Amino acid sequence: MNSLVVGVRRQWVVAVLALLLVGLLVAPVSAKENRPQRLLTFAPEYPGVVVGPEDEISMDLILHNKGKEDETVFLWVESKPDDWKVRIKTYRFDITGVHVPGGQDKMLTFKASHEKKVKPGEYIFRIGARSADRHFKFIRQIRVKVTAAKKSAESKGIVLTTSYPVLRGPSDAKFEFSIEVESRLEDDAIFDLFAKGPDGWELNFKPAYESKFISSLRLKARQSSSVALEVKPAPGAKAGQYPITVNVSSGPAKAKAELTVVLTGTYKLDVGTVDGLLSLTARRGRQANLSFFVKNTGSAPNNNIEFLSFKPENWKVEFKPEKIDTLAPGELKQVEVFITPYEDALVGDYAVDLRVEGEKVSKPLSLRVTVKASAAWGWIGIAIIVLVVLGLTTLFRKFGRR
């Protein structure tokens, strides 16, 4: 009876697992089958934005093809304010159409800039999109509010733009900012490049995708170009935020950009013994200990430091303390490791590998443990030898007289 119940239970378990497996295999297919034959949506990423009189507008236009069929979509500018230049583009081309496979999305870029000085106010742009057979047609609106100009001599004739004004990383890394320099001047000009950062830091400008360093840039009238600012922190720079100021000028025209490097510090550990010895002697079944140090040689605090061991079978390895909660830069702490060989371990040398696991860094430590027999066996051996000697002496005396 019991065997019958066990057999039934096994059959139920196999059936449930089979159903789960079928569900996993069918789920993606079902999700695809649940999509309609054709479904297309279109929308700007930000239907309303607020910009300054000198700003260029740039945002994504999002096409979702939620249907099964591939779609060819044509796009156009339905209407725009006077004296504004509008483009729909990819990373390389201005475009009027795009192919969107079924179940996928396409991201295009809407760019708008004013050809003359624009007054504060609200400006409406209307962007159209339709499928090739006109089954889907959209007219989407982008509302742009232009604010009054701020009176400042820091941005005159030049516009500096960077997509990532704050970069974050370890203290021993190199950082590279991409900066677009746009000339609003009516004549060709040479623009001087200058960057100021913390003492001891290396700051160098480079052309985009090139390795040579530059200190100036030639631009044609109302043209723009991208440059890279390579930043190398000073050796031993501590964790924290560091401001960097970029100035670009050409005669009276000048502009300034504020950048920031956030250093998380470097994560380094040093592990070893004071005398450099990485060996100890132990007896079977008895505990032996060794002291080693853990030092934070990086510039960032190291938290939640743990200890791991890789030991022979049936051996015991314990640490005191079991872990270090935090270790400040330059701080050193001592750790005791207690090793207990197996009671039936053979006499000889064994390897015990330790690993110190810190935050984003780890350090190995290999020990050689020499296992010796218990001291009691030594005394037993001596006693046996003494007894043998006494026995032989007695025999010689007894039989020697005869």
Helices and strands as residue ranges (DSSP letters): H 2-33, E 40-44, E 48-51, E 57-65, E 71-79, E 84-89, E 97-100, E 105-114, E 121-131, E 137-146, E 158-161, E 166-169, E 175-183, E 189-196, E 202-207, E 216-219, E 224-232, E 240-250, E 253-263, E 269-272, E 279-283, E 288-296, E 302-310, E 316-320, E 323-327, E 332-340, E 348-357, E 362-372, H 375-401
